[in-house]
Amino acid sequence: MPFNLPIFLTWLRVAAIPVFVGLFYLPDSVISMPMKNMTGAIIFAVAALTDWFDGFLARRWNQTSSFGAFLDPVADKLMVAAALILLVELMRAPSWLAVIIIGREITISALREWMAQLGKSKSVAVAYIGKLKTTAQMVAILLLLWQSNFIPGLSTQAVGTAALYIAGLLTIVSMFYYLRVAAEQFRSA
């Protein structure tokens, strides 16, 4: 197993998950809810940035590895799933939408693994629709974690909820896109 800065950053994302979740279980006498919201949003934002940064560094420094390619999406999906479950518990996100998003992540991860075993992993590589879904998801989660209004008169909760519904729609569309691409590979094989 190689160890380098990009993999270290990925491991930091994994290690941040219990800290991120545990923060919201601290008593309000230790840390107020607004402070939990702000700190949780910052942890999530840093994790999202390190996701981009570790991939950039791995490619730039030619430190890509099969282990890094495996661990990076696992870390991302764990962080997103933890955040969504937390938002459901905080009553800031509907549970059915969290189930759709988490279910899609598991389905597409399994599909990618299966396609990799068939030697066709490039056919289900991340597409533009997947990047849009991820962007909407990250914005939604950040806004729903932060919760305080950035702009007077504009509800951060409402904008975050709208972004989460957009992410949910893109989640379904991207899942069908990847399933269609995989089906075409099977038909042509």
C-alpha positions in Angstrom: 0.0 0.0 0.0 1.6 3.3 -1.1 1.7 6.2 1.3 2.0 9.7 0.0 0.5 13.1 0.7 -2.6 12.5 -1.5 -3.4 9.3 0.3 -2.7 11.0 3.6 -5.3 13.7 2.7 -7.8 10.9 1.9 -7.2 9.2 5.2 -7.7 12.6 6.9 -11.1 12.8 5.3 -11.9 9.3 6.7 -10.6 10.3 10.2 -12.7 13.5 10.1 -16.0 11.6 9.9 -16.3 10.6 13.6 -15.1 14.1 14.6 -17.7 15.7 12.3 -20.5 13.5 13.5 -19.4 13.5 17.2 -19.5 17.3 17.2 -23.2 17.3 16.9 -23.6 15.0 19.8 -21.7 17.2 22.2 -24.0 18.8 24.9 -25.2 22.4 24.1 -23.5 23.4 27.3 -20.2 22.5 25.8 -20.8 24.0 22.3 -23.8 25.9 21.1 -25.9 24.6 18.2 -24.9 27.6 16.0 -21.2 26.9 16.8 -21.8 23.2 16.0 -23.4 24.2 12.7 -20.5 26.5 11.7 -17.8 24.0 12.8 -19.5 21.1 11.1 -19.9 23.0 7.9 -16.2 24.0 8.0 -15.1 20.4 8.6 -17.3 19.3 5.7 -16.0 22.1 3.4 -12.4 21.2 4.2 -13.1 17.6 3.5 -14.7 18.5 0.1 -11.6 20.7 -0.7 -9.2 17.9 0.2 -11.1 15.6 -2.1 -10.3 17.9 -5.0 -6.8 18.6 -3.8 -5.7 15.0 -3.2 -6.7 14.1 -6.7 -5.0 17.1 -8.2 -1.8 16.4 -6.3 -1.8 12.7 -7.2 -2.1 13.5 -10.9 0.4 16.4 -10.7 3.0 14.5 -8.8 2.3 11.2 -10.7 1.4 9.5 -7.4 -1.8 7.8 -8.5 -2.3 4.3 -7.3 -5.0 1.6 -7.4 -5.3 1.9 -3.6 -5.8 5.7 -3.9 -8.3 5.2 -6.7 -10.2 2.8 -4.3 -9.9 4.8 -1.1 -10.8 8.3 -2.5 -14.4 7.5 -3.6 -14.9 5.5 -0.4 -13.9 8.4 1.7 -16.2 10.7 -0.2 -19.2 8.5 0.0 -18.7 7.9 3.7 -18.5 11.6 4.4 -21.6 12.4 2.3 -23.6 9.5 3.8 -22.6 10.6 7.4 -23.6 14.2 6.6 -26.9 13.2 5.1 -27.8 10.9 8.0 -26.9 13.7 10.4 -29.0 16.2 8.5 -32.0 13.7 8.6 -31.5 13.4 12.4 -31.4 17.2 12.7 -34.6 17.3 10.7 -33.0 19.4 8.0 -33.3 16.9 5.2 -36.0 14.3 4.3 -35.1 10.7 5.0 -36.4 9.4 1.6 -34.1 11.8 -0.3 -31.1 10.7 1.8 -32.0 7.1 1.0 -32.1 7.8 -2.7 -28.7 9.6 -2.7 -27.0 7.0 -0.5 -28.6 4.2 -2.4 -27.4 5.6 -5.7 -23.8 5.9 -4.4 -23.8 2.3 -3.3 -25.4 1.1 -6.6 -22.9 3.0 -8.8 -19.9 2.0 -6.6 -21.0 -1.6 -7.0 -21.5 -1.1 -10.8 -18.0 0.4 -11.1 -16.5 -2.5 -9.2 -18.2 -5.0 -11.4 -17.2 -3.2 -14.6 -13.6 -3.0 -13.3 -13.6 -6.8 -12.9 -14.8 -7.1 -16.5 -12.0 -4.7 -17.6 -14.4 -2.0 -18.6 -13.9 0.5 -15.8 -13.3 3.4 -18.2 -16.9 3.0 -19.6 -18.4 4.1 -16.2 -15.8 6.8 -15.4 -17.1 9.9 -13.8 -19.3 11.9 -16.4 -20.3 15.5 -16.4 -23.7 14.7 -15.0 -22.0 13.0 -12.0 -19.9 16.1 -11.4 -23.0 18.3 -11.5 -24.7 15.9 -9.0 -21.7 16.1 -6.7 -21.5 19.9 -6.9 -25.2 20.3 -6.0 -24.9 17.7 -3.2 -21.9 19.5 -1.7 -23.6 22.9 -1.9 -26.8 21.5 -0.4 -25.0 19.8 2.5 -22.9 22.8 3.3 -25.9 25.1 3.4 -28.0 22.7 5.4 -25.1 22.3 7.9 -24.4 26.0 8.2 -28.1 26.9 8.5 -27.5 30.6 9.5 -28.5 33.0 6.8 -25.7 34.5 4.7 -27.9 37.1 3.1 -30.7 38.8 5.1 -34.1 37.8 3.9 -32.7 34.7 2.0 -33.2 31.5 4.0 -30.0 29.3 3.8 -32.2 26.4 4.9 -34.6 26.9 1.9 -31.7 27.3 -0.6 -30.0 24.3 0.9 -33.2 22.2 0.7 -33.7 23.3 -3.0 -30.1 22.4 -3.8 -30.7 19.0 -2.1 -33.8 18.3 -4.3 -31.7 19.3 -7.3 -29.0 16.9 -6.2 -31.6 14.2 -5.7 -32.9 14.7 -9.3 -29.4 14.7 -10.7 -28.7 11.6 -8.5 -31.5 9.7 -10.3 -30.6 11.0 -13.8 -26.9 10.2 -13.3 -27.7 6.7 -12.0 -29.7 5.9 -15.1 -27.0 7.4 -17.2 -24.4 5.1 -15.7 -26.7 2.0 -15.8 -27.4 2.8 -19.5 -23.7 3.0 -20.3 -23.1 -0.3 -18.5 -26.0 -1.9 -20.4 -24.5 -0.8 -23.7 -21.2 -2.4 -22.7 -22.9 -5.7 -22.0 -24.9 -5.7 -25.3 -21.7 -5.0 -27.3 -19.7 -7.7 -25.5 
